Amino acid sequence: SFALEALQWLDEGSRQSTRRLIDPACGEGEFVLRAVEAGLVHPLNAYGLDRDAGLVEAWRDRGVLGGPWLGVADGLLADEVC
């Protein structure tokens, strides 16, 4: 909640349609989803990465795939994203 409030405060002047959000170690995508749900970023401008390929099933079960873009990669080290 604190991080989402900080993002909202830091970005008060910009429009939702132009904001981008990237979570380089998104896990189950909770932060990305909450930012979309709070209206801080458009779903097509929200990105999450995690190196655990097993999370794809969790994302699918939550209905996340197709909204925010979630990919399997080490978002802190990788040059390429799968």
Sequence and secondary structure as in RCSB ss.txt:
>XXXX:A:sequence
SFALEALQWLDEGSRQSTRRLIDPACGEGEFVLRAVEAGLVHPLNAYGLDRDAGLVEAWRDRGVLGGPWLGVADG
LLADEVC
>XXXX:A:secstr
 HHHHHHHHHTTTS GGG  EEETT TTTHHHHHHHHTTSS GGGEEEEES TTHHHHHHHHT TTSSEEEES T
TT SS  
